[in-house]
Amino acid sequence: MSEHREDSSATDTTEDRAQYLTFALDGEEYAVDILRVQEIRGYSSVTSIPNAPAYVKGVMNLRGTVVPVFDMRLKFGMEPREPDRFTVIVVVNVGTRVVGLIVDSVSDVLDIAADAIEPTPDLGAGVDTTVMQGIARTNDRLVTLLAIDAIVDLDGKGARPVREAVAA
């Protein structure tokens, strides 16, 4: 994993910037706040949980702690894919919980200025954008910043997969 820094001017302060871990899903780039990331693990099989939603792949043992593992492709309504050598589990902290997120691959760490983040666009009433924190403009690309609390759904409101919400 390489670290990538955006150009910064002498007037930028640390309060105006944040670091994000970027990863790929179905050819698109997503990011989560690096302060929420506990570790990145190579993909390994997990223990299935009966009657769980399809995106909950199961649980894994992380140094004596049982950690739920979500398949982000399924959570976002994408086609499933067999894990390969690039597939990883990003372990994140959400409140007092620890959760593993299966992603296609990890890209890098971006240092993003606050003024480079656009609010989540209005995609219409049928699209659930609660899982999005915003869109970052970085060089010549756009990166979707994810609201990890909404993805893990601590409040139990049950955000629908993005592509499912579009079809509704």
C-alpha positions in Angstrom: 0.0 0.0 0.0 1.6 3.3 -1.0 0.8 6.6 0.6 -0.3 9.3 -1.7 -0.4 12.9 -0.7 -2.3 15.6 -2.5 -0.7 18.9 -3.2 -1.1 21.3 -0.3 -0.5 25.0 0.0 1.3 26.7 2.8 -2.1 27.9 4.2 -3.5 24.4 4.7 -3.7 23.2 8.3 -4.2 19.8 9.6 -7.8 20.7 10.6 -8.5 21.4 6.9 -7.4 17.9 5.8 -8.2 14.3 6.6 -6.7 10.9 5.5 -8.8 8.2 3.9 -8.1 4.6 3.0 -9.2 4.0 -0.6 -10.3 0.6 -1.9 -11.9 -0.8 -5.1 -15.3 -2.4 -5.5 -16.4 -3.4 -9.0 -13.9 -1.0 -10.6 -15.1 2.0 -8.6 -13.1 3.8 -5.9 -14.4 4.2 -2.4 -12.8 5.5 0.8 -13.2 5.4 4.6 -11.7 7.7 7.2 -8.3 6.2 8.1 -8.9 6.8 11.8 -11.7 4.2 11.7 -9.4 1.5 10.2 -7.9 -0.9 12.7 -6.1 -3.1 10.2 -6.1 -4.7 6.8 -6.0 -8.5 6.6 -5.6 -10.8 3.7 -8.8 -12.6 2.8 -9.5 -15.7 4.7 -12.7 -17.8 5.0 -15.3 -16.8 7.6 -17.8 -18.9 9.7 -21.3 -18.5 8.2 -24.2 -17.3 10.3 -27.6 -18.8 9.7 -30.5 -16.5 8.6 -28.1 -13.5 8.2 -28.6 -11.1 5.2 -26.6 -12.2 2.1 -24.0 -9.3 2.7 -23.2 -10.7 6.1 -20.6 -13.3 5.1 -20.2 -14.5 8.7 -17.8 -14.0 11.5 -14.0 -14.3 12.0 -11.8 -14.7 15.1 -9.6 -11.6 15.5 -7.2 -12.3 18.3 -10.0 -13.8 20.5 -12.7 -11.4 19.4 -15.6 -12.6 17.2 -15.9 -10.0 14.4 -18.8 -9.8 11.9 -17.7 -9.6 8.3 -19.7 -7.8 5.6 -19.2 -8.3 1.8 -19.2 -4.8 0.5 -20.1 -5.8 -3.0 -23.3 -7.5 -1.8 -24.0 -4.6 0.6 -24.0 -2.2 -2.3 -26.1 -4.5 -4.6 -23.2 -5.5 -6.9 -22.6 -8.9 -8.4 -20.8 -11.3 -6.1 -17.2 -12.2 -7.0 -14.9 -15.0 -5.9 -12.1 -13.7 -3.7 -8.7 -13.5 -5.4 -5.2 -12.6 -4.2 -6.1 -8.9 -4.1 -9.2 -9.4 -2.0 -8.8 -8.1 1.6 -10.7 -7.6 4.8 -10.6 -4.0 6.1 -11.2 -4.2 9.8 -12.9 -1.0 11.0 -14.0 0.5 14.4 -17.6 1.6 14.6 -18.4 2.9 18.0 -17.4 0.1 20.4 -17.8 -2.5 17.7 -15.2 -4.0 15.3 -16.4 -5.1 11.8 -14.6 -6.6 8.8 -15.4 -5.3 5.3 -14.5 -7.5 2.4 -13.3 -5.4 -0.6 -11.8 -6.2 -4.0 -8.5 -4.5 -3.2 -7.0 -1.7 -1.2 -5.5 1.2 -3.2 -3.8 3.8 -1.1 -4.1 6.5 1.6 -5.3 9.9 0.3 -4.8 13.2 2.2 -7.9 15.1 1.2 -8.5 18.8 1.8 -12.0 19.6 3.2 -12.7 22.0 0.3 -12.1 19.1 -2.1 -15.1 17.2 -0.7 -18.5 17.8 -2.3 -21.7 17.0 -0.4 -23.5 13.8 -1.4 -25.4 14.7 -4.6 -29.2 14.5 -4.7 -29.9 11.4 -6.6 -33.7 11.4 -6.2 -36.1 10.0 -3.7 -35.6 6.4 -4.7 -31.8 6.4 -4.0 -30.6 5.8 -0.4 -27.5 8.0 -0.1 -27.1 7.5 3.7 -24.1 5.3 3.2 -22.3 8.2 1.4 -20.4 11.0 3.3 -19.6 12.9 0.2 -17.6 12.8 -3.0 -13.9 13.8 -3.0 -12.2 15.4 -6.0 -8.7 14.2 -6.1 -6.5 15.0 -9.1 -8.5 13.7 -12.1 -10.7 11.3 -10.3 -13.8 11.2 -8.0 -13.8 9.0 -4.8 -16.9 8.2 -2.9 -16.4 8.8 0.8 -18.4 6.3 2.8 -20.2 6.9 6.1 -19.1 3.8 7.9 -21.7 4.1 10.7 -24.5 3.9 8.1 -23.0 1.0 6.4 -22.6 -1.0 9.6 -26.1 0.2 10.6 -25.7 0.6 14.3 -29.0 2.3 14.7 -30.9 -0.5 13.1 -32.6 1.6 10.4 -31.4 -0.8 7.7 -30.1 1.2 4.8 -30.9 -0.7 1.6 -28.2 -1.6 -1.0 -27.6 1.4 -3.2 -28.5 -0.4 -6.5 -31.6 -1.9 -4.9 -32.8 1.5 -3.8 -32.4 2.8 -7.4 -34.7 0.1 -8.7 -37.4 0.8 -6.1 
